[in-house]
Amino acid sequence: MARSAASAGRAPVRPEIAMSWHRARLSGVGPESGARVTVVDVDRSSRLAIAAAPVLDDLVARLDDQSLCLMLADRDCRVIFQSGDRRLRAVLESGGVVVGSGLGEDAVGTNALGTAYELGHGVSINGAEHYLHAFKSFSCYGCPVRHPLTRRVEGILDITSTSRTANPLFGPLVVRAAQDIELRLLDGAREVERRLFLAFQHATRQRSSPIAVLGEDTVLTNRSCLERLGSADPSVLNSLALEARSLGDLTSEVDLGAMGTVAARAERIDGTSDGVLVHLGPRRPSVASTAPAATPALPTGRDLLVAGEPGTGRSTEAARLAGGGSTAHLDAAEALSGSNRAWAATLLGITRGDTDTVIVDDVDVLDAALCTVLGRAMGTAEGPRFVLTSGPTSELPSHIGRLVARCSDRVELSPLRDRRHDLNALFKEMARRAGNGRELILTPGALQALGAQPWPGNLVELANLVRELAELPTRRIEVGDLPERYRSTARRSGRGARERAERVAILHALKAHGGNKLRAARELGISRTTLYRRMKALDVPDDV
């Protein structure tokens, strides 16, 4: 791009601008299109907003007689403050630039807020360097605001004018103001940490029950809390803390995986924007954890279906449940690239041998004719045991449904988005394997961001992410270390904290009662009609 501009007689495009335009194109932003901004309510009591307030007030007073606009965005490039010349603000607002609008490069292309965030340092954007034609009448300078302790980007400060080029004095002015905000963030962090410690000290002095205090980058627990959590990491409480920050004080159940669940009461800590005090109650064992260790999870000798979304580990679980003895594998997808006759011949050859168990992967891609062949093979009394894998049972077509109905036992694997409490443990195990034993540690903020993702690729997607992070020089993974697509805690999830918590509660109730809707509705304190309506709204499978 720089070479073509020079050959055309124009000033060469700066490399950082060329790369920014490239990122915008990859995000599907068109120069002729308008800004693809979404506007949401912003938290005016966030620690960034509180720390920046006096600095911004001072800047606004000093720039009062100038045709300028001052803006501050949060770590998601969402504007949380805007002030300045009335006419300039009106022009910006007509283009969608208002408090609450997201100005990341993936939404509006090159601009001083989004591009400074991507670069990680201050940058000036002259009028013609903006990607959208609608923004080319503005020039601006943006500078990241970093937390002095974590060095994570907390926000971006921007000053905008209507000149063709950014005033060279913008840079020093904005950088100094950003540094002042950073100092106030440090003072605020010290005060927040003091309040968190006092809340923890007060709670543990009054009682010996399990107590935890969670801040964005702080976790305090007493011995009773660690004993109650058992082998689970204290990070399992992060999702509860996230919900408390969004919804206020609440009581909930925390899933500890194989160890069952624990009752928990979460309370906001006064004087902090993200501090939460958690009281843990009794632990209730899960159904699985009460079974004797020597008892197999499922009876042997009976045909079995392992269902779940792609990437949930269907093949691995099928191999585990196949048990001992000789095992043969057959991939139903091979029928798509070959002939039905050849695939059927392979199946019949296996069943006539001495194989104890036949694992058939991805049976949901078989056509009706091959389903009939496989069904007949499964119906042979003296034949081998069959273990089938497929997609979620609620999504199977009718001819596949008739086939899997032959299976006496079924295992439905949960998608990763419904296993948020297991996420940290899964991450650690995958990191141990990917990093040759080197441990990777997710900060609470990073775990919160990952817990909000939809994970369409499930465990396979998580494993790919872990391998990517294992290449980093750091062991401590911050939000800023995650690939950009995983950083947001809300942009990708499609659901707020309240809806995510409601969905998890419905899933737990349905599983606890074996899918019985009436009993689950009674436990949740709602009618069965309401339960069906909420299941549909929250995409809860009907056959949980």
Secondary structure as the mmCIF struct_conf table of DSSP 4:
data_model
#
loop_
_struct_conf.conf_type_id
_struct_conf.id
_struct_conf.beg_label_comp_id
_struct_conf.beg_label_asym_id
_struct_conf.beg_label_seq_id
_struct_conf.end_label_comp_id
_struct_conf.end_label_asym_id
_struct_conf.end_label_seq_id
HELX_RH_AL_P HELX_RH_AL_P1 ALA A 2 SER A 7
TURN_TY1_P TURN_TY1_P1 ALA A 8 GLY A 9
BEND BEND1 ARG A 10 ARG A 10
HELX_LH_PP_P HELX_LH_PP_P1 ALA A 11 ARG A 14
HELX_RH_AL_P HELX_RH_AL_P2 PRO A 15 LEU A 26
TURN_TY1_P TURN_TY1_P2 SER A 27 GLY A 28
TURN_TY1_P TURN_TY1_P3 PRO A 31 GLU A 32
BEND BEND2 SER A 33 SER A 33
HELX_LH_PP_P HELX_LH_PP_P2 GLY A 34 ALA A 35
STRN STRN1 VAL A 39 VAL A 39
TURN_TY1_P TURN_TY1_P4 ARG A 44 SER A 45
BEND BEND3 SER A 46 SER A 46
HELX_RH_AL_P HELX_RH_AL_P3 ARG A 47 ARG A 62
TURN_TY1_P TURN_TY1_P5 LEU A 63 ASP A 65
BEND BEND4 GLN A 66 SER A 67
STRN STRN2 CYS A 69 ASP A 74
TURN_TY1_P TURN_TY1_P6 ARG A 75 ASP A 76
BEND BEND5 CYS A 77 CYS A 77
STRN STRN3 ARG A 78 ARG A 78
STRN STRN4 VAL A 79 GLY A 84
HELX_RH_AL_P HELX_RH_AL_P4 ARG A 86 SER A 94
TURN_TY1_P TURN_TY1_P7 GLY A 95 GLY A 96
BEND BEND6 VAL A 98 VAL A 98
TURN_TY1_P TURN_TY1_P8 VAL A 99 GLY A 100
STRN STRN5 SER A 101 GLY A 102
HELX_RH_AL_P HELX_RH_AL_P5 GLU A 105 VAL A 108
BEND BEND7 THR A 110 THR A 110
HELX_RH_AL_P HELX_RH_AL_P6 ALA A 112 LEU A 119
TURN_TY1_P TURN_TY1_P9 GLY A 120 GLY A 120
BEND BEND8 HIS A 121 HIS A 121
STRN STRN6 VAL A 123 ILE A 125
HELX_RH_3T_P HELX_RH_3T_P1 GLY A 127 GLU A 129
BEND BEND9 HIS A 130 LEU A 132
HELX_RH_3T_P HELX_RH_3T_P2 HIS A 133 PHE A 135
TURN_TY1_P TURN_TY1_P10 LYS A 136 SER A 137
STRN STRN7 SER A 139 ARG A 146
TURN_TY1_P TURN_TY1_P11 PRO A 148 THR A 150
STRN STRN8 VAL A 153 SER A 161
BEND BEND10 THR A 162 THR A 165
TURN_TY1_P TURN_TY1_P12 PRO A 168 LEU A 169
HELX_RH_AL_P HELX_RH_AL_P7 PHE A 170 GLN A 206
BEND BEND11 SER A 209 SER A 209
STRN STRN9 ILE A 211 LEU A 214
BEND BEND12 GLU A 216 ASP A 217
STRN STRN10 VAL A 219 THR A 221
HELX_RH_AL_P HELX_RH_AL_P8 ARG A 223 LEU A 229
TURN_TY1_P TURN_TY1_P13 GLY A 230 SER A 231
BEND BEND13 ALA A 232 ALA A 232
HELX_RH_3T_P HELX_RH_3T_P3 PRO A 234 LEU A 237
HELX_RH_AL_P HELX_RH_AL_P9 ASN A 238 LEU A 247
BEND BEND14 ASP A 249 ASP A 249
STRN STRN11 LEU A 250 ASP A 255
HELX_RH_3T_P HELX_RH_3T_P4 GLY A 257 MET A 259
STRN STRN12 THR A 261 ARG A 268
HELX_LH_PP_P HELX_LH_PP_P3 ILE A 269 ILE A 269
TURN_TY1_P TURN_TY1_P14 ASP A 270 GLY A 271
BEND BEND15 SER A 273 ASP A 274
STRN STRN13 VAL A 276 ARG A 284
TURN_TY1_P TURN_TY1_P15 VAL A 287 VAL A 287
HELX_RH_3T_P HELX_RH_3T_P5 ALA A 288 THR A 290
BEND BEND16 ALA A 291 ALA A 291
TURN_TY1_P TURN_TY1_P16 ALA A 293 ALA A 294
BEND BEND17 THR A 295 THR A 295
BEND BEND18 ALA A 297 LEU A 298
TURN_TY1_P TURN_TY1_P17 THR A 300 GLY A 301
BEND BEND19 ARG A 302 ARG A 302
STRN STRN14 LEU A 304 ALA A 307
BEND BEND20 GLU A 309 GLU A 309
TURN_TY1_P TURN_TY1_P18 PRO A 310 GLY A 311
BEND BEND21 THR A 312 THR A 312
HELX_RH_AL_P HELX_RH_AL_P10 ARG A 314 ALA A 322
BEND BEND22 GLY A 324 GLY A 325
STRN STRN15 THR A 327 ASP A 331
TURN_TY1_P TURN_TY1_P19 ALA A 332 ALA A 333
HELX_RH_AL_P HELX_RH_AL_P11 GLU A 334 SER A 337
BEND BEND23 GLY A 338 GLY A 338
HELX_RH_AL_P HELX_RH_AL_P12 ASN A 340 THR A 351
TURN_TY1_P TURN_TY1_P20 ARG A 352 ASP A 354
BEND BEND24 ASP A 356 ASP A 356
STRN STRN16 THR A 357 ASP A 361
HELX_RH_3T_P HELX_RH_3T_P6 VAL A 363 VAL A 365
HELX_RH_AL_P HELX_RH_AL_P13 ALA A 368 MET A 378
TURN_TY1_P TURN_TY1_P21 GLY A 379 GLY A 379
TURN_TY1_P TURN_TY1_P22 ALA A 381 GLU A 382
BEND BEND25 GLY A 383 GLY A 383
STRN STRN17 ARG A 385 SER A 390
BEND BEND26 GLY A 391 GLY A 391
HELX_RH_3T_P HELX_RH_3T_P7 THR A 393 GLU A 395
HELX_RH_AL_P HELX_RH_AL_P14 SER A 398 VAL A 404
TURN_TY1_P TURN_TY1_P23 ALA A 405 ARG A 406
BEND BEND27 SER A 408 SER A 408
STRN STRN18 ASP A 409 GLU A 412
HELX_LH_PP_P HELX_LH_PP_P4 LEU A 413 PRO A 415
HELX_RH_3T_P HELX_RH_3T_P8 LEU A 416 ASP A 418
HELX_RH_3T_P HELX_RH_3T_P9 ARG A 420 ASP A 422
HELX_RH_AL_P HELX_RH_AL_P15 LEU A 423 ALA A 434
TURN_TY1_P TURN_TY1_P24 GLY A 435 GLY A 437
STRN STRN19 ILE A 441 LEU A 442
HELX_RH_AL_P HELX_RH_AL_P16 PRO A 444 GLY A 451
TURN_TY1_P TURN_TY1_P25 ALA A 452 ALA A 452
BEND BEND28 GLN A 453 GLN A 453
TURN_TY1_P TURN_TY1_P26 PRO A 456 GLY A 457
HELX_RH_AL_P HELX_RH_AL_P17 ASN A 458 ALA A 470
TURN_TY1_P TURN_TY1_P27 GLU A 471 GLU A 471
BEND BEND29 LEU A 472 PRO A 473
BEND BEND30 ARG A 475 ARG A 475
STRN STRN20 ARG A 476 ILE A 477
HELX_RH_3T_P HELX_RH_3T_P10 VAL A 479 ASP A 481
BEND BEND31 LEU A 482 LEU A 482
HELX_RH_3T_P HELX_RH_3T_P11 GLU A 484 TYR A 486
TURN_TY1_P TURN_TY1_P28 ARG A 487 ARG A 487
BEND BEND32 THR A 489 ALA A 490
TURN_TY1_P TURN_TY1_P29 ARG A 491 SER A 493
BEND BEND33 GLY A 494 ARG A 495
HELX_RH_AL_P HELX_RH_AL_P18 ALA A 497 ALA A 512
TURN_TY1_P TURN_TY1_P30 HIS A 513 GLY A 515
HELX_RH_AL_P HELX_RH_AL_P19 LYS A 517 LEU A 524
TURN_TY1_P TURN_TY1_P31 GLY A 525 GLY A 525
BEND BEND34 ILE A 526 ILE A 526
HELX_RH_AL_P HELX_RH_AL_P20 ARG A 528 ALA A 537
TURN_TY1_P TURN_TY1_P32 LEU A 538 ASP A 539
TURN_TY1_P TURN_TY1_P33 ASP A 542 ASP A 543
#
